[in-house]
Amino acid sequence: MATTKLLSDAEVDKIPAVKAVFDDIRATRKSDFVNNFWRGLANDPAALKRVWEQLKAVMVADSAIDPLTKEMIYIAVSVANGCSYCIHSHTAAARAKGMTDAQHGELVSIIGLAAQTNHLVTSLQIPVDPQFEVK
């Protein structure tokens, strides 16, 4: 259950600043669907706009990292942070960008391995090798 109200399209239409962001979400994604994350964040129009602009700058803009890899990184970070919503949302986005079942399986294996080795290094307090430090 949400801890905040999820704004309906009728409610969004009454708040010009929110409607503008929702219109941009729809146009950018080429879809009429606006997911619950944005509907909840819409209770704070300034935060909605700020987070949407950040997301576009990082996830949508052309960059050195391709869109599928960005989504897979987002999945990994969401697993590390325990965000079920983001895991589901970005797995769907990655699949829409072409992630195969085999790629998803490898991603999950990498995430699990990284979590295991991160915990081992942390618990053993292994010092960083000088060769790994930026000079």
ZIJO-V110367 format. One record per backbone hydrogen bond with DSSP energy under -0.5 kcal/mol. NH is the residue of the N-H (numbers start at 1). CO is the residue of the C=O. E is the energy in kcal/mol with one decimal. If there is no record, write none. Layout:
BEGIN
nh=NH co=CO e=E
nh=NH co=CO e=E
END
This chain:
BEGIN
nh=7 co=5 e=-0.7
nh=7 co=39 e=-1.8
nh=12 co=8 e=-2.6
nh=13 co=9 e=-2.3
nh=14 co=10 e=-0.5
nh=14 co=11 e=-1.0
nh=15 co=12 e=-2.0
nh=16 co=14 e=-0.6
nh=18 co=15 e=-0.8
nh=19 co=12 e=-0.5
nh=19 co=15 e=-2.8
nh=20 co=16 e=-2.3
nh=21 co=17 e=-1.3
nh=22 co=18 e=-2.8
nh=23 co=19 e=-2.8
nh=24 co=20 e=-1.8
nh=25 co=21 e=-2.8
nh=26 co=22 e=-2.6
nh=27 co=23 e=-2.4
nh=28 co=24 e=-3.1
nh=29 co=25 e=-2.5
nh=30 co=26 e=-1.0
nh=31 co=26 e=-1.7
nh=38 co=35 e=-0.7
nh=39 co=35 e=-1.5
nh=40 co=36 e=-2.5
nh=41 co=37 e=-2.3
nh=42 co=38 e=-1.4
nh=43 co=40 e=-1.4
nh=44 co=41 e=-2.2
nh=48 co=44 e=-2.7
nh=49 co=45 e=-2.3
nh=50 co=46 e=-2.4
nh=51 co=47 e=-2.9
nh=52 co=48 e=-2.4
nh=53 co=49 e=-2.5
nh=54 co=50 e=-2.1
nh=55 co=51 e=-2.8
nh=56 co=52 e=-2.6
nh=57 co=53 e=-2.2
nh=58 co=54 e=-2.0
nh=59 co=55 e=-3.3
nh=60 co=55 e=-0.8
nh=60 co=56 e=-1.1
nh=61 co=56 e=-2.3
nh=70 co=66 e=-2.1
nh=71 co=67 e=-2.0
nh=72 co=68 e=-2.3
nh=73 co=69 e=-2.5
nh=74 co=70 e=-2.4
nh=75 co=71 e=-2.2
nh=76 co=72 e=-2.2
nh=77 co=73 e=-2.6
nh=78 co=74 e=-2.3
nh=79 co=75 e=-2.4
nh=80 co=76 e=-2.4
nh=81 co=77 e=-2.1
nh=82 co=78 e=-0.6
nh=82 co=79 e=-1.1
nh=83 co=78 e=-2.6
nh=84 co=82 e=-1.0
nh=87 co=83 e=-2.3
nh=88 co=84 e=-2.5
nh=89 co=85 e=-2.9
nh=90 co=86 e=-2.8
nh=91 co=87 e=-1.7
nh=92 co=88 e=-2.2
nh=93 co=89 e=-1.9
nh=94 co=90 e=-2.4
nh=95 co=91 e=-2.6
nh=96 co=92 e=-2.2
nh=97 co=93 e=-1.2
nh=98 co=95 e=-1.5
nh=99 co=94 e=-2.7
nh=104 co=100 e=-2.4
nh=105 co=101 e=-2.5
nh=106 co=102 e=-2.3
nh=107 co=103 e=-2.7
nh=108 co=104 e=-2.6
nh=109 co=105 e=-2.0
nh=110 co=106 e=-2.6
nh=111 co=107 e=-2.8
nh=112 co=108 e=-2.5
nh=113 co=109 e=-2.5
nh=114 co=110 e=-3.0
nh=115 co=111 e=-2.4
nh=116 co=112 e=-2.2
nh=117 co=113 e=-3.0
nh=118 co=114 e=-2.7
nh=119 co=115 e=-2.1
nh=120 co=116 e=-2.2
nh=121 co=117 e=-2.8
nh=122 co=118 e=-2.4
nh=123 co=119 e=-2.9
nh=124 co=120 e=-2.4
nh=125 co=121 e=-1.0
nh=126 co=121 e=-1.6
nh=132 co=129 e=-2.0
nh=133 co=129 e=-0.5
nh=133 co=130 e=-1.0
END
